[in-house]
Amino acid sequence: MNTSPAQHTSPDFQVAIIGAGFAGLAAAFRLRQQHRTSFVIFERAEEVGGTWRDNTYPGCGCDVPSHLYSFSFEPNPHWSRMYSKQPEILEYLKKYVDTHDLRPHIRFRTEIIHSKFDTAQGFWILKDTQGNSTTARVVISAIGPLNRPHIPKIKGVENFQGDVFHSSEWKENYPLKDKKIAVIGTGASAIQFVPEIAPKVAQLTVFQRTAPWIIPKEDRKITAFEHQLFQKFPIFQQAHRGLIYWLNEFRGLSFMGNETLQKFGEQTATKHLHNAISDPQLRKALTPTYKMGCKRVLISNDYYPTFLRKNVQLVTEGIQEIKANELTDQAGKEYPLDAIIFGTGFVASEFIGTLNFRGLQQRDLMAEWSKTGPEAFYGITAEGFPNLLFLVGPNTGLGHNSIVHMIESQLNYAMDYLKILDQGGEDAYLDVQAEAQKKFNENIQSRLTDTVWASGCKSWYQTSGGKNTTLWPGLTVEYRQKTRKINPCDYRLVKVSDYQRVSSSLIAAR
């Protein structure tokens, strides 16, 4: 009997990145920085940008100032505004890709739907929708959570004869003029596009389930002097970025138990509402009834004034049914409509999509997460799924600061992970210890109980079972410190060749 170990086969790439949004493109830069050129980026669409490519609704923009919502290693001294709009953010990413010549690494119109870890070889086999297979030693999942629109189940919606679409799938050529439009939902997207479309439509009816907390948007144009200053003296832009970052960190304390900051935030938001709306009934309808921060805090200067228009009305009654050309609320009132637009956000807490991961012993990651809720070690690695790294994974989202900062922290960890992997040899893989992951997630859930996100409201941060799998329970400065380097004790390093020799010896002994 031949019991010699099978010969190791080299994978097509050392690293495969899934997704060409902020996270995936940052990963590509960091790989290049470490002189790692054997990588590929799989992108399902025809262009880079992720959520900033897909979301093109009127008024689409970021609620984090652009000088912070950008790569620290790729500053842009020419942002036009404090809070840039979608076209400018997308252009920033496209320019970044071309500046660093990343397009040759990207396979556009290639969606990975299945990824299986080959234990005998120590690498991943990825299959796309066309049936093609690619092998990679390490997979970096940079898909992000904001890519699956959440559309609530409403009786009769399938019978509606007008147009129905989600804000993330905006119908660019839809003629809004003289139309009667219903907007369902009052989330971050809705408060941006509602003020934009209100002047164009005949009638706009906004159906609100829960009033959001809204604070003023400190937005303005960046002056020509500032552009010149930032370009000639980058240190000033770095200082500006740092100021924004630390102000956001300070405000974040209000979500983590600081009652003084919590009250100050609520007073600021309440004053903002009262300054815009004088009608007591409308003001009451727009007043949140939960702790500020329990749901996402929104920023806008033009959302509240929109409800002063004669052609705009707010409905707080629940929706009973949708018929062929109208919507009926729970009070029985009917609203004739030409179109329905969902501003109901995304399915972010479940992390379950079309991509399937199969790890050791054929374990199905998405099946496991559907039962327990998504869990990972620092949101980056998952036990039983070696050489798989997540960016913006479970419990790494934020309610107060820039997710780009978190992505860069995760990449510090990922690059150190790769260094340790290299030390093990070309056929090695790293798997996080089950106990390390268990303790980490127990601590995360324990800490979340002391935050505003556990104060009783229902939000997209939580799974259907009520588990918060979305947010990091602390400040980003803490997360960065803890993810600077990997702790080898948290992992087991396995060499495929050694494992095969042991297996072969056991077989021979029989």
DAPEBEL-V997616 format. One record per residue. N is the residue number from 1. RES is the residue in one small letter. PHI is phi as a letter, one per 30 degrees, with the letter a starting at -180 (* if undefined). OMEGA is omega in whole degrees, 0 to 359 (* if undefined). D_FIRST is the distance of its C-alpha to the first C-alpha in Angstrom with 1 decimal. Layout:
((N:RES:PHI:OMEGA:D_FIRST) (N:RES:PHI:OMEGA:D_FIRST))
This chain:
((1:m:*:178:0.0) (2:n:d:182:3.8) (3:t:c:179:6.1) (4:s:d:181:9.2) (5:p:d:176:12.2) (6:a:d:181:13.6) (7:q:d:181:16.7) (8:h:d:178:20.0) (9:t:c:179:22.5) (10:s:d:179:26.1) (11:p:d:179:28.3) (12:d:d:181:31.4) (13:f:b:174:33.7) (14:q:d:182:33.7) (15:v:b:172:36.2) (16:a:c:179:37.2) (17:i:c:179:40.6) (18:i:c:180:41.6) (19:g:j:181:45.4) (20:a:c:171:48.1) (21:g:c:181:50.8) (22:f:e:185:52.1) (23:a:d:182:48.8) (24:g:d:181:46.5) (25:l:d:175:49.0) (26:a:d:179:49.4) (27:a:d:180:45.7) (28:a:d:179:45.6) (29:f:d:183:48.4) (30:r:d:176:46.8) (31:l:d:178:43.6) (32:r:d:181:45.7) (33:q:e:178:47.6) (34:q:c:178:44.4) (35:h:i:175:43.7) (36:r:c:185:40.8) (37:t:c:180:41.1) (38:s:d:178:37.8) (39:f:b:178:38.9) (40:v:b:176:40.0) (41:i:c:177:42.5) (42:f:c:180:42.2) (43:e:b:185:45.6) (44:r:d:183:46.3) (45:a:c:182:50.0) (46:e:c:182:51.7) (47:e:b:178:53.0) (48:v:d:172:52.3) (49:g:k:179:54.1) (50:g:h:183:52.5) (51:t:d:180:55.2) (52:w:d:171:57.9) (53:r:c:187:57.0) (54:d:d:184:56.8) (55:n:c:183:59.9) (56:t:b:181:63.0) (57:y:d:181:65.5) (58:p:e:178:69.1) (59:g:i:183:69.5) (60:c:e:180:65.8) (61:g:a:182:65.4) (62:c:c:178:63.8) (63:d:c:170:65.3) (64:v:b:181:64.2) (65:p:e:188:66.3) (66:s:d:181:64.8) (67:h:d:175:65.0) (68:l:c:179:62.5) (69:y:d:180:60.6) (70:s:a:183:59.2) (71:f:d:177:56.7) (72:s:d:181:57.9) (73:f:d:179:56.5) (74:e:b:181:58.3) (75:p:d:177:61.8) (76:n:c:181:64.2) (77:p:d:188:67.8) (78:h:c:176:69.1) (79:w:e:184:68.4) (80:s:d:183:71.4) (81:r:b:174:71.7) (82:m:d:178:70.7) (83:y:c:185:68.6) (84:s:d:177:67.3) (85:k:d:184:66.8) (86:q:e:182:63.7) (87:p:e:182:64.4) (88:e:d:178:64.9) (89:i:d:178:61.7) (90:l:d:179:59.7) (91:e:d:177:61.4) (92:y:e:181:60.5) (93:l:d:180:56.8) (94:k:d:178:56.9) (95:k:d:178:58.8) (96:y:e:180:56.3) (97:v:d:181:53.4) (98:d:d:179:55.3) (99:t:d:183:56.5) (100:h:c:175:53.0) (101:d:h:182:51.6) (102:l:c:185:49.0) (103:r:e:177:49.3) (104:p:d:180:46.7) (105:h:d:188:44.1) (106:i:c:172:45.2) (107:r:c:181:43.8) (108:f:d:180:46.8) (109:r:h:179:46.7) (110:t:b:181:43.1) (111:e:c:177:42.5) (112:i:d:182:39.1) (113:i:c:180:38.5) (114:h:b:179:34.9) (115:s:b:185:32.8) (116:k:b:178:29.2) (117:f:d:178:27.3) (118:d:d:183:23.8) (119:t:d:183:22.0) (120:a:d:182:18.9) (121:q:c:179:21.4) (122:g:i:175:24.3) (123:f:b:183:27.0) (124:w:c:173:29.1) (125:i:c:183:29.2) (126:l:c:178:32.8) (127:k:c:180:34.2) (128:d:c:184:37.8) (129:t:d:179:40.2) (130:q:d:180:39.7) (131:g:j:180:35.9) (132:n:d:179:35.0) (133:s:c:176:32.2) (134:t:b:178:32.4) (135:t:c:180:30.1) (136:a:b:180:31.5) (137:r:d:182:30.4) (138:v:b:175:33.4) (139:v:c:173:35.7) (140:i:c:178:39.3) (141:s:d:182:41.0) (142:a:c:184:44.7) (143:i:d:182:45.8) (144:g:i:184:48.5) (145:p:d:187:50.0) (146:l:c:180:53.1) (147:n:b:178:51.7) (148:r:c:182:51.9) (149:p:e:175:55.5) (150:h:c:178:56.7) (151:i:b:183:58.8) (152:p:d:178:60.3) (153:k:d:180:60.5) (154:i:b:181:64.1) (155:k:e:173:65.5) (156:g:i:184:66.5) (157:v:d:180:65.2) (158:e:d:181:63.6) (159:n:c:183:67.1) (160:f:d:185:68.6) (161:q:c:177:69.9) (162:g:d:180:70.4) (163:d:d:177:67.9) (164:v:b:177:65.3) (165:f:a:179:63.1) (166:h:c:182:61.6) (167:s:e:181:62.9) (168:s:d:178:59.5) (169:e:b:187:59.8) (170:w:d:177:63.4) (171:k:d:188:65.0) (172:e:e:185:66.5) (173:n:c:181:69.0) (174:y:d:182:70.1) (175:p:d:182:74.0) (176:l:d:186:75.0) (177:k:e:176:78.7) (178:d:i:180:80.8) (179:k:c:174:77.8) (180:k:c:189:77.5) (181:i:c:171:74.3) (182:a:c:173:72.5) (183:v:c:180:70.3) (184:i:c:181:68.0) (185:g:j:181:66.9) (186:t:b:179:68.3) (187:g:d:186:65.4) (188:a:d:179:64.9) (189:s:d:183:64.8) (190:a:d:183:67.8) (191:i:d:174:70.1) (192:q:c:184:69.5) (193:f:d:179:70.0) (194:v:e:178:72.7) (195:p:d:182:75.4) (196:e:d:185:74.4) (197:i:c:183:74.7) (198:a:e:181:77.7) (199:p:d:186:80.4) (200:k:c:187:79.0) (201:v:c:177:78.7) (202:a:d:181:81.5) (203:q:b:178:80.2) (204:l:b:179:77.3) (205:t:c:182:76.3) (206:v:c:180:73.8) (207:f:c:185:72.1) (208:q:c:175:71.3) (209:r:d:181:69.4) (210:t:b:179:69.5) (211:a:d:179:71.7) (212:p:d:169:69.9) (213:w:d:182:71.1) (214:i:b:177:72.3) (215:i:c:180:73.5) (216:p:d:179:75.4) (217:k:c:183:73.5) (218:e:d:186:74.6) (219:d:c:176:74.1) (220:r:a:175:76.1) (221:k:d:174:75.9) (222:i:d:185:74.8) (223:t:d:178:77.7) (224:a:d:178:77.9) (225:f:d:179:78.7) (226:e:d:177:75.5) (227:h:e:180:73.4) (228:q:d:181:74.9) (229:l:d:181:74.5) (230:f:d:181:70.9) (231:q:d:183:70.1) (232:k:d:183:72.1) (233:f:b:183:71.2) (234:p:e:181:67.7) (235:i:d:178:68.2) (236:f:d:177:70.7) (237:q:d:177:68.2) (238:q:d:179:65.7) (239:a:d:178:68.4) (240:h:d:178:69.3) (241:r:d:180:65.7) (242:g:d:179:65.5) (243:l:d:179:68.7) (244:i:d:182:67.4) (245:y:d:184:64.1) (246:w:d:174:65.9) (247:l:d:178:68.4) (248:n:d:177:65.7) (249:e:d:180:63.9) (250:f:d:179:67.2) (251:r:d:181:67.9) (252:g:d:179:64.4) (253:l:d:180:65.5) (254:s:d:180:67.6) (255:f:d:188:64.5) (256:m:c:172:63.1) (257:g:j:180:66.0) (258:n:d:186:68.9) (259:e:d:180:71.8) (260:t:d:178:74.3) (261:l:d:178:72.3) (262:q:d:180:71.5) (263:k:d:179:75.2) (264:f:d:179:76.1) (265:g:d:180:73.5) (266:e:d:178:74.8) (267:q:d:178:78.4) (268:t:d:180:77.6) (269:a:d:180:76.0) (270:t:d:178:78.9) (271:k:d:178:81.5) (272:h:e:178:79.7) (273:l:d:183:79.9) (274:h:d:178:83.6) (275:n:d:183:84.7) (276:a:c:187:83.3) (277:i:b:179:84.2) (278:s:c:180:87.6) (279:d:d:186:87.5) (280:p:d:181:86.7) (281:q:d:180:84.8) (282:l:d:179:82.6) (283:r:d:179:82.1) (284:k:d:181:81.0) (285:a:d:182:78.6) (286:l:c:182:77.0) (287:t:c:179:76.8) (288:p:d:181:73.3) (289:t:c:180:73.2) (290:y:b:181:70.1) (291:k:d:179:69.5) (292:m:d:180:69.2) (293:g:j:179:65.6) (294:c:d:167:64.1) (295:k:c:182:63.6) (296:r:e:176:63.4) (297:v:d:185:66.7) (298:l:c:178:68.0) (299:i:b:179:70.4) (300:s:a:174:73.1) (301:n:c:186:76.8) (302:d:c:181:77.4) (303:y:d:181:75.6) (304:y:e:180:78.4) (305:p:d:179:81.3) (306:t:d:182:79.6) (307:f:d:174:80.7) (308:l:d:179:84.3) (309:r:d:182:84.2) (310:k:d:183:86.0) (311:n:c:181:83.2) (312:v:b:176:80.6) (313:q:b:179:80.1) (314:l:c:179:77.8) (315:v:c:180:76.6) (316:t:c:174:75.2) (317:e:d:177:75.0) (318:g:d:181:71.6) (319:i:c:180:70.7) (320:q:d:186:71.2) (321:e:a:173:70.3) (322:i:c:180:70.0) (323:k:c:187:71.7) (324:a:e:184:72.2) (325:n:b:182:74.5) (326:e:a:177:75.0) (327:l:b:180:73.6) (328:t:c:179:75.0) (329:d:d:185:74.8) (330:q:d:178:74.9) (331:a:d:179:78.6) (332:g:j:180:78.9) (333:k:d:183:80.1) (334:e:c:182:79.0) (335:y:b:176:78.2) (336:p:d:186:78.3) (337:l:b:171:75.5) (338:d:c:182:74.4) (339:a:a:177:71.1) (340:i:b:178:68.9) (341:i:c:178:67.0) (342:f:d:173:64.4) (343:g:c:191:64.6) (344:t:c:172:62.2) (345:g:i:189:59.6) (346:f:b:174:55.9) (347:v:d:187:53.1) (348:a:c:189:52.1) (349:s:d:186:50.9) (350:e:d:180:48.0) (351:f:h:182:46.0) (352:i:c:181:44.5) (353:g:b:182:44.5) (354:t:d:182:42.6) (355:l:d:182:39.8) (356:n:c:177:36.7) (357:f:c:175:34.3) (358:r:c:184:30.8) (359:g:c:180:29.3) (360:l:d:183:26.6) (361:q:h:177:25.3) (362:q:i:180:27.2) (363:r:d:182:30.5) (364:d:c:185:33.5) (365:l:d:183:36.1) (366:m:d:177:39.1) (367:a:d:179:38.5) (368:e:d:180:38.4) (369:w:d:180:41.5) (370:s:d:180:43.3) (371:k:c:186:43.1) (372:t:c:193:43.7) (373:g:i:182:45.6) (374:p:e:178:44.1) (375:e:b:175:43.1) (376:a:a:180:41.7) (377:f:d:188:41.9) (378:y:h:180:45.1) (379:g:i:188:44.7) (380:i:c:183:42.1) (381:t:b:181:38.6) (382:a:b:182:37.0) (383:e:d:181:34.5) (384:g:j:181:31.2) (385:f:b:186:31.9) (386:p:d:178:30.9) (387:n:h:176:32.4) (388:l:b:182:35.0) (389:l:b:178:38.7) (390:f:c:169:41.8) (391:l:c:188:45.2) (392:v:h:178:48.1) (393:g:d:183:45.7) (394:p:e:176:46.6) (395:n:h:173:49.7) (396:t:b:175:50.5) (397:g:d:185:53.4) (398:l:b:174:56.9) (399:g:c:188:60.4) (400:h:b:186:62.3) (401:n:b:187:60.9) (402:s:d:178:59.0) (403:i:d:178:55.4) (404:v:d:177:55.0) (405:h:d:178:55.4) (406:m:d:179:52.6) (407:i:d:180:50.3) (408:e:d:174:51.0) (409:s:d:180:50.2) (410:q:d:179:46.9) (411:l:d:172:46.0) (412:n:e:180:46.8) (413:y:d:183:44.1) (414:a:d:180:41.7) (415:m:d:177:42.1) (416:d:d:176:41.5) (417:y:e:181:38.3) (418:l:d:179:37.1) (419:k:d:180:37.9) (420:i:d:178:35.8) (421:l:d:179:32.9) (422:d:d:181:33.2) (423:q:d:181:33.1) (424:g:d:182:29.6) (425:g:j:187:28.2) (426:e:d:181:27.5) (427:d:c:182:24.6) (428:a:c:170:26.5) (429:y:b:182:28.2) (430:l:c:179:31.1) (431:d:b:181:31.6) (432:v:d:180:34.9) (433:q:d:181:34.9) (434:a:e:182:35.9) (435:e:d:178:38.6) (436:a:d:180:40.2) (437:q:d:181:40.5) (438:k:d:180:41.9) (439:k:d:180:44.5) (440:f:d:183:45.5) (441:n:d:174:46.1) (442:e:d:178:47.9) (443:n:d:179:50.2) (444:i:d:182:50.8) (445:q:d:177:51.9) (446:s:d:180:54.0) (447:r:d:181:55.8) (448:l:d:181:56.4) (449:t:d:181:58.5) (450:d:c:182:61.1) (451:t:c:179:61.5) (452:v:d:182:63.8) (453:w:d:177:60.9) (454:a:c:185:60.7) (455:s:d:171:64.5) (456:g:k:181:64.3) (457:c:d:176:64.2) (458:k:c:183:61.6) (459:s:b:179:60.1) (460:w:d:174:57.3) (461:y:d:188:55.8) (462:q:c:172:54.6) (463:t:d:178:52.1) (464:s:d:178:53.5) (465:g:d:177:52.8) (466:g:j:181:54.9) (467:k:d:178:52.3) (468:n:d:181:53.1) (469:t:c:189:50.0) (470:t:c:193:51.9) (471:l:c:169:53.9) (472:w:d:188:53.5) (473:p:d:182:55.9) (474:g:b:178:57.3) (475:l:d:181:58.6) (476:t:d:179:56.6) (477:v:d:176:57.5) (478:e:d:181:55.5) (479:y:d:180:52.5) (480:r:d:181:52.6) (481:q:d:184:52.7) (482:k:d:182:49.7) (483:t:c:179:47.6) (484:r:d:181:48.4) (485:k:b:178:45.1) (486:i:d:173:41.9) (487:n:c:184:41.3) (488:p:e:180:37.7) (489:c:d:180:37.9) (490:d:d:186:38.1) (491:y:b:169:34.6) (492:r:c:180:31.0) (493:l:c:182:29.3) (494:v:c:173:25.6) (495:k:c:183:23.5) (496:v:e:182:20.6) (497:s:d:178:18.6) (498:d:d:180:19.2) (499:y:d:180:18.5) (500:q:d:179:15.0) (501:r:d:179:14.3) (502:v:d:180:15.6) (503:s:d:181:13.6) (504:s:d:180:10.3) (505:s:d:179:11.7) (506:l:d:179:12.7) (507:i:d:181:9.5) (508:a:d:182:8.1) (509:a:d:181:11.6) (510:r:d:*:11.4))
